[in-house]
């Protein structure tokens, strides 16, 4: 390996190319292929130059010939008469020069060869030199091998006859290749384009000469004898569309006068299977599908026998190529398309048996393997969990992916379905959307929408009930209306979990909530039971409540109940201003009673002045009520407090009673007896002076029972109230 370059002498080079093969890691075998016209000088060792954008530059000098062979376009019987063997018939040899080299990763390596001169031609001015190169991006595509030319001939073509020539390129890594025609170039002082004979150019090197960018097939009809220089460039792209390498082939077409007619292909015919033709040279095929097609070649020389060859069986695993007939000759190609092949080009070469120069026609068929799902897309399977009260909707909108329109639906029973789902009437289950196949994949594709429909839960309708604290416990569920589900839970008026069994004696009245949990996405449902305590059923019937100042300045608080219903306790509360109250005692109630029960409490140390007392009655369930307020005046004299006092004896009594009355202020008073319904039965109007008075009263007209005696002043204020019991 040496730095620099070596200029070599012209040697009648008819064409050349450079290719490379990765042998592992960053190691490559780089091959220079040169085509020699056997009338020229013998071949010498050659130089191959390397340069990269990453700062590398070196050359392999005097690379020896690695191999050589004759590739003359002659019939077998005349090969010994070629100029390569000392004869007069046109002869061509291919020489290969191979070097092994390590190329560190770089985004642009260029491998090149050049020579000073080339043969004269019909389309290029003078005998400008030849420059050929190959490029490699092994930073993006590590260990990538270039495409390779399997056709190793310099074509001899016939004046005035259509030419169809293919390069029979293979791409070992399965990358995408694209063909184009470029200008021929020479090396000194730097690679630049040669001058063409007007109107020719690199992209159009000869009138009417074109190249198929996909197959690489060159077609034209020559109109003059001589050589035509053509340079083809092959760009290689990876699956991401990145350019990862290029190779070029600089070559000549030799135009001669022929008495022989070359074969002509007829394009694709008799296509069967999962494939469709796109013109005469392109086939779209369905991945996994089996197909066959014919390509027929016809030679106008009826006596010629045609031979068809191809590298297709080596390119495509499982492919077959069968040739039938001799003129016309038909190549029948069959294959089951495999995944991962994308676009692939198969070359076909037809040769006649003309001698000494064989008539050759080459063509190529481009096949594109299509994924059935990418060809026909019904979308992706999906599932939908809905409530039975969901609004109607289109199933199509719930397919995953990007489904094609125009498909058909079937329901869970495989019956045709319009596609609009009505939860109130349609079945839950699997609905199938089918899109018919399209070329080349005629098989229909399907996707499904699975509907899971959940019923709405039922908490019933609101209920209400009026109860008495003496009523037995009961189940709230029975109070709900409608047909509630029996799997719900209860909360009490304070939103605390509740058992569902209401005990009027202990549980508070209010709104109880019953909730049945819905199955998502269905919501929970709730209903309420409102419980009201019967206002006509009082927790107690209070016959008497009074507060009186005793001689020792204590206050006696007395009360009598005529009946009690679930009565838990009494609370005696005391205030000096009638606003702020404090508890001075709690006395247990009788629970349930229909008899008179007397209660009293002595408040031993009230403050001097006005004092207020009230009674708080609390049921077993925590509900409570307050009595009227009673007031007294604490004088602090030790003899009498309040505005009046009343003592009755005997009590209980049978026929008469004595009433001892003390008033602080003289004036008019009334002493009256009331039954428990507050009806006044007896009364006496009195004119009393300040001080003590004793009165006898006949009560024989009254029946056995409990009564109240009330002393009131002329403003009708109840000054003193006493309880009287009559028992005859």
C-alpha positions as CSV (number, residue, x, y, z in Angstrom):
1,X,0.0,0.0,0.0
2,X,1.5,3.3,-1.1
3,X,0.5,7.0,-1.0
4,X,0.2,8.6,-4.4
5,X,-0.9,7.4,-7.8
6,X,0.6,5.9,-11.0
7,X,-0.3,7.0,-14.5
8,X,-0.6,4.0,-16.8
9,X,-0.6,3.8,-20.6
10,X,-3.7,3.4,-22.7
11,X,-4.4,-0.2,-23.5
12,X,-7.6,-0.2,-25.6
13,X,-9.8,-0.3,-22.5
14,X,-13.5,-0.8,-23.5
15,X,-15.0,-0.2,-20.1
16,X,-14.7,-0.8,-16.4
17,X,-16.2,-0.6,-12.9
18,X,-15.3,-0.9,-9.3
19,X,-17.2,-2.9,-6.7
20,X,-16.6,-3.9,-3.1
21,X,-17.5,-6.8,-0.8
22,X,-17.5,-6.5,3.0
23,X,-15.7,-9.5,4.5
24,X,-16.4,-8.6,8.1
25,X,-16.1,-5.6,10.4
26,X,-14.4,-2.8,8.5
27,X,-12.7,-5.1,6.0
28,X,-13.4,-5.1,2.3
29,X,-12.4,-6.8,-0.9
30,X,-12.3,-4.0,-3.5
31,X,-12.3,-5.2,-7.2
32,X,-11.5,-3.2,-10.3
33,X,-13.0,-4.8,-13.4
34,X,-11.5,-3.7,-16.8
35,X,-12.7,-4.8,-20.3
36,X,-9.9,-5.1,-22.9
37,X,-10.3,-5.0,-26.6
38,X,-8.1,-7.9,-27.6
39,X,-6.7,-5.9,-30.5
40,X,-5.0,-3.6,-28.0
41,X,-1.9,-3.9,-25.9
42,X,-1.6,-6.4,-23.1
43,X,-2.9,-5.5,-19.6
44,X,-0.5,-4.3,-16.9
45,X,-0.8,-4.0,-13.1
46,X,-3.1,-1.1,-12.1
47,X,-3.4,1.5,-9.3
48,X,-6.5,1.8,-7.1
49,X,-6.9,5.1,-5.2
50,X,-8.7,5.7,-1.9
51,X,-9.8,8.9,-0.2
52,X,-12.3,9.8,2.5
53,X,-14.0,12.9,3.9
54,X,-12.5,11.9,7.3
55,X,-8.9,12.7,6.2
56,X,-7.7,9.4,4.8
57,X,-5.9,9.2,1.4
58,X,-3.8,6.3,0.0
59,X,-3.3,4.1,-3.1
60,X,-2.6,0.5,-3.9
61,X,0.1,0.7,-6.7
62,X,0.8,-1.9,-9.3
63,X,-2.0,-4.2,-8.2
64,X,-1.5,-7.4,-10.1
65,X,-4.2,-9.2,-12.2
66,X,-6.3,-11.4,-9.9
67,X,-8.1,-13.2,-12.7
68,X,-9.1,-12.8,-16.4
69,X,-11.4,-14.5,-18.9
70,X,-12.7,-14.0,-22.4
71,X,-16.3,-12.6,-22.7
72,X,-16.6,-12.2,-26.4
73,X,-20.1,-12.1,-27.9
74,X,-19.4,-15.0,-30.3
75,X,-21.0,-18.3,-30.8
76,X,-19.1,-21.2,-29.2
77,X,-17.9,-22.5,-32.5
78,X,-16.1,-19.2,-33.3
79,X,-14.5,-18.3,-30.0
80,X,-11.2,-19.7,-31.1
81,X,-11.3,-17.3,-34.0
82,X,-11.5,-14.1,-31.9
83,X,-8.8,-11.6,-31.7
84,X,-8.1,-12.8,-28.2
85,X,-7.0,-16.1,-29.7
86,X,-5.1,-14.7,-32.7
87,X,-8.1,-14.7,-35.1
88,X,-10.0,-11.8,-36.7
89,X,-13.4,-11.9,-35.0
90,X,-14.0,-9.1,-32.3
91,X,-12.8,-10.4,-28.9
92,X,-13.2,-8.9,-25.4
93,X,-11.5,-10.0,-22.2
94,X,-12.3,-9.0,-18.6
95,X,-9.5,-8.5,-16.1
96,X,-10.0,-8.3,-12.4
97,X,-7.7,-6.6,-9.8
98,X,-8.7,-7.2,-6.2
99,X,-7.2,-5.7,-3.0
100,X,-8.2,-6.3,0.6
101,X,-8.4,-3.2,2.7
102,X,-9.6,-1.9,6.1
103,X,-11.7,1.2,5.8
104,X,-12.5,2.9,9.1
105,X,-16.1,4.1,9.4
106,X,-16.6,7.4,7.5
107,X,-19.6,8.9,5.8
108,X,-17.8,9.1,2.4
109,X,-15.2,6.8,1.0
110,X,-14.2,7.1,-2.7
111,X,-12.4,4.3,-4.5
112,X,-11.2,5.3,-8.0
113,X,-9.2,4.3,-11.1
114,X,-8.3,6.3,-14.2
115,X,-6.4,6.1,-17.5
116,X,-5.2,8.7,-19.9
117,X,-7.2,7.8,-23.0
118,X,-10.1,6.0,-24.4
119,X,-11.1,4.7,-27.9
120,X,-12.8,7.0,-30.4
121,X,-16.6,7.0,-30.4
122,X,-19.6,8.3,-32.1
123,X,-20.8,10.5,-29.2
124,X,-17.7,11.8,-27.3
125,X,-15.2,14.3,-28.7
126,X,-11.7,13.0,-29.0
127,X,-10.1,10.3,-27.0
128,X,-10.5,11.7,-23.5
129,X,-9.3,9.6,-20.5
130,X,-11.5,7.3,-18.4
131,X,-12.3,7.8,-14.7
132,X,-14.4,5.4,-12.7
133,X,-15.2,5.3,-9.0
134,X,-17.3,3.7,-6.3
135,X,-18.4,5.4,-3.0
136,X,-19.2,3.9,0.4
137,X,-20.8,5.4,3.6
138,X,-19.8,2.8,6.2
139,X,-20.6,5.2,9.1
140,X,-24.3,4.9,8.2
141,X,-24.2,1.3,6.8
142,X,-21.4,-0.7,8.4
143,X,-20.1,-3.7,6.5
144,X,-22.3,-2.9,3.4
145,X,-21.4,-4.6,0.1
146,X,-22.0,-2.8,-3.2
147,X,-24.3,-4.0,-6.0
148,X,-22.5,-6.2,-8.5
149,X,-22.7,-6.6,-12.3
150,X,-23.3,-10.2,-13.4
151,X,-23.4,-9.4,-17.1
152,X,-19.7,-9.2,-18.0
153,X,-19.8,-8.4,-21.7
154,X,-19.2,-5.5,-24.0
155,X,-22.4,-5.7,-26.2
156,X,-22.2,-5.8,-30.0
157,X,-25.4,-4.5,-31.3
158,X,-26.9,-4.4,-34.8
159,X,-27.3,-1.3,-36.9
160,X,-30.9,-0.3,-37.3
161,X,-32.3,-3.0,-34.9
162,X,-33.8,-2.2,-31.5
163,X,-31.4,-2.8,-28.6
164,X,-32.6,-4.0,-25.1
165,X,-29.6,-4.4,-22.7
166,X,-29.7,-5.1,-19.0
167,X,-26.8,-5.0,-16.6
168,X,-28.0,-8.0,-14.5
169,X,-27.2,-6.3,-11.2
170,X,-27.4,-8.2,-7.9
171,X,-27.7,-6.4,-4.5
172,X,-26.4,-8.8,-1.8
173,X,-27.8,-6.7,1.2
174,X,-31.3,-6.4,-0.2
175,X,-31.0,-2.6,-0.4
176,X,-32.8,-0.4,-2.9
177,X,-31.0,0.5,-6.1
178,X,-31.7,3.3,-8.6
179,X,-30.2,3.6,-12.1
180,X,-29.3,6.7,-14.0
181,X,-27.1,7.8,-16.9
182,X,-24.3,10.2,-16.1
183,X,-21.5,11.9,-18.1
184,X,-18.3,10.1,-18.8
185,X,-15.4,11.6,-16.9
186,X,-11.6,11.8,-17.0
187,X,-9.2,12.2,-14.0
188,X,-6.7,15.0,-14.7
189,X,-6.5,17.6,-13.3
190,X,-9.6,16.4,-11.3
191,X,-12.6,14.3,-12.1
192,X,-14.7,16.3,-14.6
193,X,-17.0,15.6,-17.5
194,X,-15.8,14.9,-21.0
195,X,-17.1,16.8,-24.0
196,X,-19.9,15.2,-26.0
197,X,-20.7,15.5,-29.7
198,X,-23.7,17.8,-29.9
199,X,-26.6,17.0,-29.2
200,X,-25.4,14.2,-27.0
201,X,-24.8,14.4,-23.3
202,X,-24.2,12.2,-20.3
203,X,-27.9,11.7,-19.4
204,X,-28.8,11.3,-23.1
205,X,-25.6,9.9,-24.6
206,X,-27.1,8.9,-28.0
207,X,-30.4,9.9,-29.6
208,X,-33.3,7.9,-28.2
209,X,-31.1,6.0,-25.7
210,X,-32.9,5.7,-22.3
211,X,-32.5,3.7,-19.2
212,X,-35.3,2.3,-16.9
213,X,-34.4,3.8,-13.4
214,X,-35.8,0.7,-11.7
215,X,-34.7,-2.2,-13.9
216,X,-31.6,-0.7,-15.4
217,X,-32.6,-1.8,-18.9
218,X,-31.1,0.4,-21.7
219,X,-33.1,0.7,-24.9
220,X,-32.3,2.5,-28.2
221,X,-31.9,1.9,-31.9
222,X,-28.5,2.7,-33.3
223,X,-28.3,4.5,-36.7
224,X,-24.6,4.6,-37.3
225,X,-21.7,2.1,-37.2
226,X,-19.1,2.7,-34.5
227,X,-18.9,2.7,-30.7
228,X,-21.2,4.6,-28.3
229,X,-19.9,5.5,-24.8
230,X,-22.5,5.0,-22.0
231,X,-21.9,5.5,-18.3
232,X,-24.5,4.2,-15.8
233,X,-24.5,5.0,-12.1
234,X,-26.2,2.9,-9.5
235,X,-27.2,4.6,-6.3
236,X,-27.8,2.3,-3.3
237,X,-30.2,3.3,-0.5
238,X,-31.0,1.7,2.9
239,X,-34.5,1.1,4.2
240,X,-34.5,4.6,5.7
241,X,-33.9,6.2,2.3
242,X,-30.2,7.1,3.2
243,X,-27.7,7.0,0.3
244,X,-25.1,4.5,1.4
245,X,-23.1,4.0,-1.7
246,X,-22.7,4.3,-5.5
247,X,-21.0,2.4,-8.3
248,X,-20.6,3.3,-12.0
249,X,-19.9,1.3,-15.1
250,X,-18.2,3.1,-18.0
251,X,-18.7,1.0,-21.2
252,X,-19.3,1.0,-24.9
253,X,-21.9,-0.4,-27.3
254,X,-20.2,-1.6,-30.5
255,X,-22.6,-1.0,-33.5
256,X,-22.0,-3.4,-36.4
257,X,-23.8,-4.4,-39.6
258,X,-25.7,-7.6,-39.0
259,X,-27.3,-10.0,-41.3
260,X,-28.9,-11.6,-38.3
261,X,-32.0,-10.4,-36.5
262,X,-31.8,-10.1,-32.7
263,X,-34.5,-11.6,-30.5
264,X,-37.2,-9.2,-29.2
265,X,-39.1,-9.7,-25.9
266,X,-42.9,-9.4,-25.7
267,X,-43.2,-8.3,-22.1
268,X,-45.3,-10.0,-19.4
269,X,-48.2,-12.3,-20.4
270,X,-50.4,-15.1,-18.9
271,X,-50.1,-13.7,-15.3
272,X,-52.0,-15.9,-12.8
273,X,-52.2,-16.0,-9.0
274,X,-52.0,-13.3,-6.4
275,X,-50.4,-10.7,-8.6
276,X,-51.3,-8.0,-11.0
277,X,-49.4,-6.5,-14.0
278,X,-48.5,-2.9,-14.1
279,X,-47.6,-2.5,-17.8
280,X,-45.4,-5.0,-19.6
281,X,-42.4,-5.0,-17.3
282,X,-43.8,-4.5,-13.7
283,X,-45.7,-6.9,-11.5
284,X,-47.2,-6.2,-8.1
285,X,-47.3,-9.4,-6.0
286,X,-48.9,-10.2,-2.7
287,X,-46.7,-11.4,0.1
288,X,-47.3,-15.1,0.7
289,X,-49.1,-15.5,-2.6
290,X,-48.2,-17.9,-5.4
291,X,-48.1,-16.5,-8.9
292,X,-46.7,-17.2,-12.4
293,X,-46.2,-15.3,-15.6
294,X,-44.6,-15.7,-19.0
295,X,-42.1,-13.6,-20.9
296,X,-41.9,-14.6,-24.6
297,X,-38.9,-13.8,-27.0
298,X,-39.3,-13.9,-30.8
299,X,-36.6,-13.9,-33.4
300,X,-37.5,-12.7,-36.9
301,X,-35.0,-15.3,-38.3
302,X,-37.4,-18.2,-38.2
303,X,-34.6,-20.8,-38.2
304,X,-32.8,-19.3,-35.2
305,X,-33.0,-21.3,-32.0
306,X,-33.4,-19.1,-28.9
307,X,-31.9,-19.8,-25.4
308,X,-33.2,-18.0,-22.3
309,X,-31.2,-17.7,-19.1
310,X,-31.6,-15.8,-15.8
311,X,-30.1,-15.5,-12.4
312,X,-33.5,-15.4,-10.9
313,X,-33.4,-18.7,-9.1
314,X,-30.3,-17.7,-7.3
315,X,-31.9,-14.3,-6.4
316,X,-35.2,-15.6,-5.1
317,X,-35.4,-18.7,-2.9
318,X,-38.0,-21.1,-4.2
319,X,-38.4,-19.4,-7.5
320,X,-38.6,-21.5,-10.7
321,X,-37.9,-20.6,-14.3
322,X,-39.0,-23.0,-17.0
323,X,-38.2,-22.4,-20.7
324,X,-40.5,-23.9,-23.4
325,X,-40.1,-23.6,-27.2
326,X,-37.2,-22.4,-29.3
327,X,-38.5,-19.6,-31.5
328,X,-40.6,-18.2,-30.1
329,X,-39.2,-19.2,-26.7
330,X,-41.2,-18.7,-23.5
331,X,-39.7,-18.3,-20.0
332,X,-42.3,-19.2,-17.3
333,X,-41.5,-17.7,-13.9
334,X,-43.3,-18.9,-10.7
335,X,-42.7,-17.9,-7.1
336,X,-44.4,-17.8,-3.7
337,X,-43.6,-14.2,-2.7
338,X,-41.6,-14.0,0.6
339,X,-41.8,-11.3,3.1
340,X,-39.0,-8.7,3.3
341,X,-38.2,-8.5,-0.4
342,X,-39.8,-5.2,-1.2
343,X,-38.9,-4.4,-4.8
344,X,-36.8,-6.9,-6.7
345,X,-35.7,-7.0,-10.4
346,X,-35.2,-10.3,-12.3
347,X,-33.0,-10.3,-15.4
348,X,-33.8,-12.4,-18.5
349,X,-31.3,-12.9,-21.4
350,X,-32.3,-14.4,-24.7
351,X,-29.6,-15.4,-27.2
352,X,-30.0,-16.8,-30.7
353,X,-27.7,-19.3,-32.3
354,X,-26.4,-16.9,-35.0
355,X,-22.7,-17.3,-35.8
356,X,-20.2,-15.8,-35.6
357,X,-21.8,-13.0,-33.5
358,X,-24.7,-14.0,-31.3
359,X,-27.8,-11.9,-31.3
360,X,-28.6,-11.0,-27.7
361,X,-31.7,-9.4,-26.1
362,X,-31.9,-8.6,-22.4
363,X,-34.8,-7.4,-20.4
364,X,-35.8,-7.2,-16.7
365,X,-39.0,-7.5,-14.8
366,X,-39.6,-5.5,-11.7
367,X,-41.6,-7.1,-9.0
368,X,-42.9,-5.3,-5.9
369,X,-44.0,-7.5,-2.9
370,X,-46.9,-6.0,-1.1
371,X,-47.9,-6.7,2.5
372,X,-51.7,-7.8,2.4
373,X,-52.4,-5.5,5.3
374,X,-50.7,-2.5,3.7
375,X,-52.6,-3.3,0.5
376,X,-56.0,-3.6,2.2
377,X,-56.5,-2.1,5.6
378,X,-59.6,-2.8,7.6
379,X,-58.1,-1.2,10.7
380,X,-57.2,-2.8,14.0
381,X,-59.3,-4.9,16.4
382,X,-60.8,-2.9,19.2
383,X,-63.3,-3.4,22.1
384,X,-65.8,-1.1,23.6
385,X,-67.3,-1.3,27.1
386,X,-70.6,0.7,27.2
387,X,-73.8,1.1,29.2
388,X,-77.1,0.0,27.9
389,X,-78.3,3.6,27.8
390,X,-75.4,4.7,25.6
391,X,-76.3,6.8,22.6
392,X,-76.3,5.1,19.1
393,X,-72.9,5.2,17.4
394,X,-71.0,4.1,14.3
395,X,-68.9,1.0,14.7
396,X,-66.5,2.2,12.1
397,X,-65.4,5.1,14.3
398,X,-64.3,2.7,16.9
399,X,-61.9,0.6,14.8
400,X,-58.2,1.1,15.6
401,X,-55.6,2.2,13.1
402,X,-56.6,3.8,9.8
403,X,-59.3,1.6,8.3
404,X,-60.3,1.9,4.7
405,X,-63.9,2.9,4.1
406,X,-66.2,0.9,1.9
407,X,-66.2,-2.3,3.9
408,X,-69.1,-4.3,5.2
409,X,-70.2,-5.4,8.7
410,X,-71.6,-8.6,10.1
411,X,-73.1,-9.0,13.6
412,X,-72.2,-11.6,16.2
413,X,-74.5,-14.1,14.4
414,X,-72.6,-13.4,11.1
415,X,-75.6,-11.7,9.7
416,X,-75.2,-8.5,7.6
417,X,-75.3,-5.4,9.8
418,X,-75.6,-1.8,8.7
419,X,-72.8,-0.5,11.0
420,X,-74.8,1.8,13.2
421,X,-75.1,0.3,16.7
422,X,-78.2,1.0,18.8
423,X,-77.6,-0.2,22.4
424,X,-81.3,-0.4,23.1
425,X,-81.9,-3.1,20.4
426,X,-78.6,-4.5,19.1
427,X,-76.7,-7.5,20.6
428,X,-73.5,-7.3,22.5
429,X,-70.7,-9.4,21.0
430,X,-68.2,-9.4,18.2
431,X,-68.9,-7.3,15.1
432,X,-66.7,-7.9,12.0
433,X,-65.7,-5.3,9.4
434,X,-64.5,-6.7,6.1
435,X,-62.7,-4.9,3.3
436,X,-62.5,-6.7,0.0
437,X,-59.1,-7.4,-1.4
438,X,-57.4,-5.2,-4.0
439,X,-54.8,-6.0,-6.6
440,X,-52.5,-7.8,-6.1
441,X,-53.8,-9.1,-2.8
442,X,-57.3,-10.2,-3.6
443,X,-57.9,-11.8,-0.2
444,X,-60.3,-9.8,1.9
445,X,-59.1,-8.5,5.3
446,X,-61.1,-8.1,8.5
447,X,-61.0,-6.4,11.8
448,X,-63.5,-6.6,14.7
449,X,-65.2,-4.4,17.3
450,X,-66.2,-6.3,20.4
451,X,-69.1,-4.7,22.2
452,X,-69.4,-5.4,26.0
453,X,-72.7,-3.9,27.2
454,X,-73.3,-3.5,30.9
455,X,-76.8,-3.1,32.3
456,X,-77.6,0.0,34.4
457,X,-77.9,-0.7,38.1
458,X,-81.2,0.2,39.9
459,X,-81.3,1.8,43.3
460,X,-85.1,2.2,43.2
461,X,-86.9,5.4,43.8
462,X,-87.0,7.7,46.8
463,X,-89.2,6.8,49.7
464,X,-90.2,8.4,53.0
465,X,-91.8,7.3,56.2
466,X,-93.0,8.9,59.5
467,X,-92.2,6.9,62.6
468,X,-92.6,7.0,66.3
469,X,-89.6,6.5,68.6
470,X,-91.6,3.5,70.1
471,X,-91.8,1.8,66.7
472,X,-89.8,-1.4,66.2
473,X,-86.6,-1.5,64.0
474,X,-87.2,-2.0,60.3
475,X,-85.3,-2.5,57.0
476,X,-84.9,0.7,55.0
477,X,-84.7,-1.3,51.8
478,X,-88.5,-2.0,52.1
479,X,-89.3,1.7,52.0
480,X,-87.6,2.3,48.6
481,X,-89.9,2.5,45.6
482,X,-89.4,0.7,42.3
483,X,-87.4,-2.5,41.9
484,X,-84.0,-1.7,43.5
485,X,-81.1,-4.1,43.2
486,X,-80.3,-5.7,46.5
487,X,-76.5,-5.2,46.4
488,X,-76.2,-1.6,47.5
489,X,-74.9,0.1,50.6
490,X,-76.5,2.7,53.0
491,X,-75.2,5.9,54.5
492,X,-76.9,7.9,57.3
493,X,-77.8,11.6,57.3
494,X,-74.1,12.3,58.3
495,X,-72.9,10.3,55.2
496,X,-71.5,7.6,57.5
497,X,-71.9,4.0,56.5
498,X,-75.1,2.5,57.9
499,X,-76.4,-1.0,58.3
500,X,-79.7,-0.4,56.6
501,X,-81.8,-1.4,59.6
502,X,-83.4,1.7,61.2
503,X,-84.2,1.6,65.0
504,X,-86.5,4.6,65.8
505,X,-85.4,4.4,69.5
506,X,-81.7,5.0,68.8
507,X,-81.2,6.2,65.2
508,X,-81.6,9.9,64.1
509,X,-84.3,11.0,61.7
510,X,-83.2,12.4,58.4
511,X,-82.2,11.3,54.9
512,X,-80.7,7.9,54.4
513,X,-79.0,7.2,51.0
514,X,-78.9,3.8,49.2
515,X,-76.2,3.5,46.6
516,X,-75.7,0.7,44.1
517,X,-72.3,0.7,42.4
518,X,-72.4,0.6,38.6
519,X,-70.0,-1.5,36.5
520,X,-67.7,1.0,34.7
521,X,-68.3,2.9,32.7
522,X,-71.9,2.8,34.0
523,X,-72.5,5.3,36.8
524,X,-73.5,4.5,40.4
525,X,-77.2,5.0,41.1
526,X,-78.7,6.3,44.4
527,X,-82.1,6.7,46.0
528,X,-83.1,8.0,49.5
529,X,-85.4,7.2,52.3
530,X,-86.4,10.3,54.3
531,X,-87.4,9.5,57.9
532,X,-89.5,11.9,59.9
533,X,-90.5,11.4,63.6
534,X,-94.3,11.7,64.1
535,X,-94.8,15.2,65.6
536,X,-98.1,14.0,67.1
537,X,-96.3,11.4,69.2
538,X,-94.4,13.4,71.8
539,X,-91.4,11.9,73.5
540,X,-92.9,13.0,76.8
541,X,-96.1,14.6,78.1
542,X,-95.0,17.2,80.6
543,X,-97.8,17.8,83.2
544,X,-95.8,20.3,85.4
545,X,-92.6,22.2,85.3
546,X,-91.8,24.8,88.0
547,X,-88.9,26.4,89.8
548,X,-89.3,27.9,93.3
549,X,-87.0,29.6,95.7
550,X,-86.8,27.9,99.1
551,X,-86.2,29.6,102.5
552,X,-82.5,28.7,102.4
553,X,-82.1,30.5,99.0
554,X,-81.8,27.3,97.1
555,X,-84.1,26.7,94.1
556,X,-86.2,23.6,93.8
557,X,-86.8,22.6,90.2
558,X,-89.8,20.2,89.9
559,X,-91.5,18.5,86.9
560,X,-94.1,15.8,86.4
561,X,-94.5,13.7,83.3
562,X,-97.9,12.2,82.4
563,X,-96.3,9.9,79.8
564,X,-92.8,9.1,78.4
565,X,-91.9,7.5,75.0
566,X,-88.3,6.3,74.5
567,X,-87.2,9.0,77.0
568,X,-83.5,8.7,77.7
569,X,-82.8,11.5,80.1
570,X,-83.5,15.1,81.3
571,X,-81.0,17.9,81.4
572,X,-81.6,20.8,83.8
573,X,-80.0,24.0,82.4
574,X,-79.5,27.3,84.3
575,X,-78.8,30.8,83.1
576,X,-78.4,34.2,84.7
577,X,-79.4,36.1,81.5
578,X,-81.7,33.8,79.6
579,X,-79.1,33.6,76.8
580,X,-76.1,31.6,78.0
581,X,-77.0,28.3,79.5
582,X,-75.0,25.7,81.5
583,X,-75.9,22.2,82.5
584,X,-76.4,21.8,86.3
585,X,-77.6,18.1,86.3
586,X,-78.7,15.2,84.2
587,X,-81.4,12.9,85.4
588,X,-82.3,9.6,83.8
589,X,-85.8,9.2,82.2
590,X,-88.1,6.3,82.6
591,X,-87.9,5.3,79.0
592,X,-91.5,4.4,78.3
593,X,-94.4,5.2,80.8
594,X,-98.1,6.1,80.8
595,X,-98.2,6.9,84.6
596,X,-97.5,10.2,86.4
597,X,-93.8,10.4,87.3
598,X,-92.4,13.2,89.5
599,X,-88.9,14.6,89.2
600,X,-87.1,17.3,91.2
601,X,-83.7,18.8,91.6
602,X,-82.4,21.2,94.3
603,X,-80.1,23.9,92.9
604,X,-78.2,24.7,96.1
605,X,-76.2,27.8,95.2
606,X,-77.8,30.0,92.5
607,X,-76.4,33.6,92.2
608,X,-78.3,36.5,93.6
609,X,-80.7,38.2,91.4
610,X,-82.8,36.9,88.5
611,X,-82.3,33.2,87.6
612,X,-83.7,31.2,84.7
613,X,-84.2,27.4,84.4
614,X,-85.2,25.2,81.5
615,X,-85.6,21.4,80.9
616,X,-84.0,19.6,78.0
617,X,-85.5,16.2,77.2
618,X,-83.4,13.7,75.1
619,X,-84.7,10.5,73.4
620,X,-82.8,7.3,73.0
621,X,-82.0,8.2,69.4
622,X,-80.4,11.5,70.4
623,X,-83.2,13.9,69.4
624,X,-84.2,16.4,72.0
625,X,-86.7,19.2,72.9
626,X,-86.7,22.1,75.3
627,X,-89.4,23.1,77.8
628,X,-90.6,26.6,78.5
629,X,-88.3,28.8,80.6
630,X,-89.0,29.4,84.3
631,X,-87.6,32.4,86.2
632,X,-87.0,33.2,89.9
633,X,-85.5,36.0,91.9
634,X,-82.9,35.3,94.5
635,X,-83.1,38.0,97.2
636,X,-80.5,36.8,99.6
637,X,-82.7,37.8,102.7
638,X,-83.1,34.3,103.9
639,X,-86.9,34.7,104.4
640,X,-88.5,34.8,101.0
641,X,-87.6,35.1,97.4
642,X,-89.7,35.7,94.4
643,X,-92.9,37.7,94.1
644,X,-95.2,35.1,95.8
645,X,-95.2,31.5,97.2
646,X,-97.9,28.9,97.4
647,X,-98.0,25.8,99.6
648,X,-100.9,23.2,99.4
649,X,-101.8,20.6,101.9
650,X,-102.8,17.9,102.2
651,X,-101.5,16.8,98.8
652,X,-102.8,14.3,97.6
653,X,-106.2,15.4,98.9
654,X,-109.8,14.0,98.8
655,X,-112.3,16.8,99.3
656,X,-110.6,20.0,100.5
657,X,-107.3,21.7,100.5
658,X,-105.6,24.6,102.4
659,X,-103.6,27.0,100.4
660,X,-100.9,29.1,102.2
661,X,-100.1,32.1,100.1
662,X,-97.4,34.8,100.6
663,X,-97.2,37.8,98.3
664,X,-94.8,40.7,98.4
665,X,-97.1,43.2,96.8
666,X,-100.8,43.7,97.7
667,X,-103.3,43.6,94.9
668,X,-105.7,41.5,92.9
669,X,-104.8,37.8,92.3
670,X,-106.6,34.7,91.0
671,X,-106.2,31.2,92.3
672,X,-107.3,28.7,89.6
673,X,-107.3,24.9,89.2
674,X,-106.6,23.4,85.7
675,X,-106.8,19.9,84.3
676,X,-103.9,18.5,82.2
677,X,-105.6,19.8,79.0
678,X,-105.3,23.3,80.4
679,X,-109.0,23.7,81.0
680,X,-109.8,25.9,84.0
681,X,-112.2,24.0,86.3
682,X,-112.4,26.2,89.5
683,X,-111.1,29.6,90.4
684,X,-111.2,32.3,93.1
685,X,-110.5,36.0,92.6
686,X,-108.6,37.4,95.7
687,X,-107.8,40.9,97.1
688,X,-104.6,40.3,99.0
689,X,-102.4,42.5,101.0
690,X,-98.7,42.1,101.1
691,X,-97.9,39.2,103.5
692,X,-99.2,35.7,104.3
693,X,-102.7,34.4,103.8
694,X,-104.3,31.0,104.4
695,X,-107.4,29.9,102.3
696,X,-109.5,26.7,102.4
697,X,-111.0,25.4,99.2
698,X,-113.6,22.7,98.4
699,X,-112.4,20.4,95.7
700,X,-115.0,17.7,96.2
701,X,-116.4,18.3,92.7
702,X,-113.2,17.2,91.0
703,X,-112.5,13.6,90.0
704,X,-109.5,11.6,90.8
705,X,-106.4,12.7,88.8
706,X,-103.7,15.3,88.5
707,X,-104.4,19.0,88.4
708,X,-102.4,22.2,88.5
709,X,-103.2,25.1,90.8
710,X,-102.0,28.5,89.4
711,X,-101.7,31.8,91.4
712,X,-101.6,34.7,88.9
713,X,-101.7,38.4,89.3
714,X,-104.0,40.9,87.6
715,X,-101.7,41.0,84.6
716,X,-102.5,37.3,84.2
717,X,-98.9,36.4,84.8
718,X,-98.5,32.9,86.4
719,X,-96.6,33.7,89.5
720,X,-96.7,30.3,91.1
721,X,-97.8,26.9,89.8
722,X,-98.3,23.8,92.0
723,X,-99.3,20.2,91.2
724,X,-102.4,18.9,92.9
725,X,-103.3,15.2,93.1
726,X,-106.8,14.1,94.0
727,X,-107.3,10.6,95.3
728,X,-110.7,9.9,96.9
